[in-house]
Amino acid sequence: MTERVIFACVHNAGRSQMAAAFFNALADPARARADSAGTEPGERIHPEVVAAMRELGIDLSYARPARLTRELAAGGRLLVTMGCGEACPVVPGLARDDWPIEDPKGKPPDRVRRIRDEIRGRVARLVASEGWGMAIGTRPATKADAARIAAIYNEGIEDRVATFETRLRAPADIEKWFDGAHPIVVAEEGGRVVGFASTSSYRPRDCYAQNAEFSVYVARSHRGRGVGKQALEALIEASRAAGIHKLISRIFPENMASRAACRAAGFREVGVYERHGKLDGVWRDCVIVERLVTPKDG
């Protein structure tokens, strides 16, 4: 039986709409679904909230505020309130939790993003703690995955936190990565690709023929869930099977999520290339990471 979670705030125009959208993106629909409502529903979703969610690929422009009724609450397994606790109907046996989250209405974009990301983190923890999430699986990538890989890679390019690249990629660009020698794996949830890890040639000299560069990218909607680590671990196994000796990459020092995923997957940080390349006219440092794939005596 599918369990229901209701997210409620005052106007159902910001916080509760974001929470329900994140929940339904992260939870297995066969296990749990979310609704959102307000004690005093407004006329429309706050435009600053629509804009912030669109950055993550979630469209709330179609959504409309709804009223929180006793009947709606009674159909839930859990009621999560955000600033409207005392005004919510009391339903015997209904579990309740209050999240003290700031109202994003009228806030500047950076503040709305922080509120959005706080909600996303809380929702992800709730889904994980209740076992409602869809399982993340990995598999070898095929050229049929090129469009999704390009979309995820382009998010990384746009965010300016993961690569020196600035030109967005088309699926045809990704198809060229499939050279038969360098493994690419994807992580997927419910049949949808949500991350990938890839290898490519390291240097043209023969002495480096068994070394490979690697990259790992996760869709914005699925960051912070261990997807990168899982993709990396699958890439390590695929690289070992392909006869690759060592995986090497460079990470911007401030990209703590990627650095943590690499450490968790057994990579070591070798050092820092200072002022290694320019991105948008600014010199950027890079942390060098590596991992031996074959045994040290291999």
N, C-alpha and C positions, 0 to 999 in steps of 0.2 A: 504493500500500500504506500502510495506517495504521501509524504508528510508535507505540511504547509507551514511556512514561516511568514509572518506579517511584520513588515517594517513600517513604523508609524512616526510621523513628525506632525507639526502643526498644520502646515499648508500643503504637504505632499507635493512640494514643488522643487525639492532639492535633495536633502539628506536621504530620506526614505526611498526616493526614486533611484538614486545612485546605488543604495544598498541592495535593493531588489534586483537591479540590473546586473550588478556584480554577482549576486547569489545565483541567478539563473544562468550566468555564463560559466560559473565554476562547479555547480552542483550537477550530479547525475539526475536528469529529469525523471527517471524511474524511481528515484529515492526521495527527492525533495524538490519543491518549487516554492517561489516566493511571490507574495503580493505586497503592494505598498498602498498606504492610505493616510489621510490626515484628519485631524479633529476639526479643522476649519479649512477645508480644501480651497486652494486658490483657483485662478482661472487658467494658468499655464505654468509650465516648468520654467524656472528662472533661466534666462538666456545664457548667463555665465556658467551655469551648470551644464546646459546642453553643449556649450563650446568645450568645456573641460572634458566631458565624456567622449565627445567626438574625437578628441586627440588620441583616445585609446581604442578607437574603432567601434564605439557603442553609440548608437543613434537614439537619443531621447526626444527628438523633435516631434515625434508622433504621439508621445505619451501625454495623458491628461490626468490631472489630479482627481483622486477619488475620495469619498468620505469613509472614515473608519466607523463601521457599524458593529453592534453587538453580534450580528449574524456572521459578519466577515471574521471577526476575532474568534468567535466560537469554533470556526472551522480550522483554526490553526493549532499547530503543535507548540509554537513559540511565538510570543509577541515581543518584538524588540522596539523600544521607544527611544526617541531622540528629541528631547525637549518638550514632550507632551504627556508625560507619565500620568499626572493627576487627572488629566482630562480624558484618558482612555477608559473605555468601558471595562468593568470588572467581570471576568468570566471564570467561574469556579473551575479549578483544575488546569487552567491555561498557564503554562510556564511563561514568566516574563523576565526581561532583562532590560536595563537602561544603559544606553551609551551616551555619555555626556559629550556630544560633538557639536562644535560651533555651527551656527546657521551660515551657509555660504552666500545668502542673498546680499547683493550689492558689494561683495568683497572683490578686491583686485584679483586678476588671474592667478598670480603666484599663490595667493592665500587659498583660492578655490581649489587649486591643484593639491595643496597640502591637505585640505579637508577631504578631498576625493581620495587621496592615497591613504589617509588614515582609515576611511570607511572600507576601502578595498582590503587593507590589511586585517581589519577586524572581521570582515566577512570571510576572508580566506581561512582565518583561524577557526571561525565557527564551523565552516564546512568541513574542515579537517578534523576537528575535535569530535564531531558527530558522525564521522564516516560517511558523509553525504557526497563526497567528491567522486568524479569520474576518474577511473584509473588512467595513468599516463603510461603509454607503451612506446617502445622504440622499434625501429625496423630500418633496413637499408632504404635509402631514397631512390626514386626513379625519376625519369624525366617528366613523368606525369605530375610530380610534386613541384615542378619549377615555378608555377605561378604563386603558390603559397610561400615557397622559400623566398622568392623575390619580394613579396609583400612584407614578410618578417624582416628581411635584410634591409629593406627601405625604411622601416621604422627605426632601425638602429642607425642608419645614415642620417635620418632627419633629427634624431635625438642628440647627435653630436657627442655621444659618450662612449662609443665603441670602435670607431674606425676613422681613419683619415679620409676615407672616400666621401665625396660630396655628390657624385652623379648617381641618381636613382637607377635601379636596374630593372630590366624587362625580363620576362620569362625566358626569352631567347638567350639572354646573357647567362642565365643560370644553367641552361642546357649545355653550354660549353664546358661547365665544370666536370661533366661526366666523361672522364677520359679513360675509364677502365682500369686505372692504376691507383687513383686516390679515392678512398672511401668517403661517402657522405651518408649520414644517418638522419632520420627525422624522429621527433617525438610527437606523438599524437594523442588526442583525447577525444573519445567518441567518434573516431574516424576523421577528425580534423587535425591537420598539422599545426602544432603550436610552438614548435621550436626545431632547430636543426644544428648539427655540428658537421663541419666539413674539413677536408684536408686538401692541400694543393702542393705543388712543387716548392721546395725550399731554396735551392740554388742549382744552377745548371752544371756545376762541376761534378764529375763522377764520384768523388769522395763523399758527396752529400746525397747520393742517389737514394739512400734509404731513410733520409730525414724528410719530414714533411711539416709545412706550416699548417696550423689548424685555426679554425674560427668556430664560435658558438654564439647563436642568437636565439632569443626567446621572444615570442609575441608579447607586446605590452600587457595584454589582458592576462597573461599567465606568469609574469615575472614574480619572483619571491616564493615560488612553490617547489623549488628544487628541480625544475625542468632542465636547466642548464647542466647541472651535475649529472642527471640521468642520461642526457644526450652525450655528454663527454665520456661517461663510462662505456656507453655503447660504441662510441667512436674508437676508444682505446682497443676494445676487442676486435672491431672490424679492421683496425690498422695492424694489429698483431697478425691477423689472418692474411692480410695483404703483404706481409713481409716488411712493414715499416719498422725502423729501429727507434726513432725518436720523434716526438711531437714538440713543436716550438711555436711560440706566439709572443705578441707584445700587447700589453693592456695599458690604457691610460691609468695613472695612479689613483685617480678619484673614482674609478669604476669598481667600487668595492664589491658589488654583486658578482661580477665576473671573477675577480680575484678570489673571492670566497669559494665559488664553484670550482675553480681550478685547484685550490688547496684541498678541497674535499675529495676531488678526484685523483689526488696523488701528485699533482704538479708542484714543482718548487720554484720559488722566485729567485732568479739568478742575480739580478741587479737592475740598474736603471740606466736607460739611454737618455741622457739629458738633451733637451731641445732637439728631439730626434726628427721631427717633421712639423710642417705648418698646417694648421686647420683654421680656415677662415682668417688667415693672416696672422695667427698667433702660434708661436713655437710651443710644442707640447712634448713633455717627457713621456717615456714608455717604460713600464716594468716588463722585464724579460722573464718568461716562464717556460719551463721545459719538463718533459717526463719521458723517461726511457720506457719503451714499449716491450722490447726484448730484454732478456736477462743480461746483467752486466758482463757475463762471460760468453754471451751469444754473439 
